[in-house]
C-alpha cells in the first residue's frame, strides 16, 4: 500500500502543539525550513529514514503520523 502523503499534515499539528518552529525541526534533521513546510503541506514525498528522524524530533511515532 502506498503512503498517503497528505497524512503528513499531522506533522504540523504535532509540531505546533509542542511549540516547535519549522526552523527548529529542519535544523534538527538537517534539511531546510522550506522542505519541512513542503512535507507538512504534502507537496513532497519524504524518505522513510527522514520521516523517522522528524518523528523522533517531535517525540512521536511514524505509526501515529500515518494512521488513518
C-alpha positions as CSV (number, residue, x, y, z in Angstrom):
1,X,0.0,0.0,0.0
2,X,1.3,3.5,-0.9
3,X,1.7,6.0,1.9
4,X,-0.9,8.8,1.8
5,X,1.4,11.7,2.0
6,X,-1.5,14.1,2.8
7,X,-1.5,12.4,6.2
8,X,1.9,14.0,6.8
9,X,0.0,17.2,7.6
10,X,-0.3,15.7,11.1
11,X,3.4,16.6,11.5
12,X,2.4,20.3,11.5
13,X,-0.3,19.6,14.1
14,X,2.2,17.9,16.4
15,X,4.9,20.5,15.8
16,X,2.7,23.4,16.6
17,X,1.1,21.7,19.6
18,X,4.6,21.2,21.0
19,X,5.6,24.8,20.2
20,X,8.4,23.9,17.8
21,X,9.1,26.0,14.8
22,X,9.7,24.7,11.3
23,X,13.3,26.1,11.6
24,X,13.9,24.0,14.8
25,X,12.7,20.8,13.2
26,X,14.5,21.5,10.0
27,X,17.8,22.1,11.7
28,X,17.4,19.1,13.9
29,X,17.0,16.8,10.8
30,X,19.5,18.8,8.7
31,X,17.1,20.0,6.0
32,X,16.0,23.5,5.1
33,X,12.9,25.1,6.5
34,X,11.0,25.1,3.2
35,X,11.4,21.3,2.9
36,X,9.6,20.9,6.3
37,X,6.9,23.2,5.0
38,X,6.6,21.2,1.8
39,X,6.4,18.0,3.8
40,X,3.7,19.4,6.1
41,X,1.7,20.5,3.1
42,X,2.0,17.2,1.2
43,X,3.9,18.8,-1.6
44,X,6.9,16.4,-1.4
45,X,7.5,12.8,-0.5
46,X,9.7,12.1,2.4
47,X,12.1,9.2,2.6
48,X,11.3,6.8,5.5
49,X,14.6,7.4,7.3
50,X,13.9,11.2,7.2
51,X,10.3,10.7,8.4
52,X,11.7,8.6,11.3
53,X,14.1,11.4,12.2
54,X,11.3,14.1,12.1
55,X,9.1,11.9,14.3
56,X,12.0,11.4,16.8
57,X,12.4,15.2,17.0
58,X,8.7,15.6,17.5
59,X,8.5,12.9,20.1
60,X,6.0,10.8,18.2
61,X,5.9,7.7,16.1
62,X,5.7,7.1,12.4
63,X,2.6,4.9,13.1
64,X,0.8,7.8,14.7
65,X,1.7,10.3,11.9
66,X,0.5,7.9,9.2
67,X,-2.6,6.4,10.9
68,X,-5.9,7.0,9.2
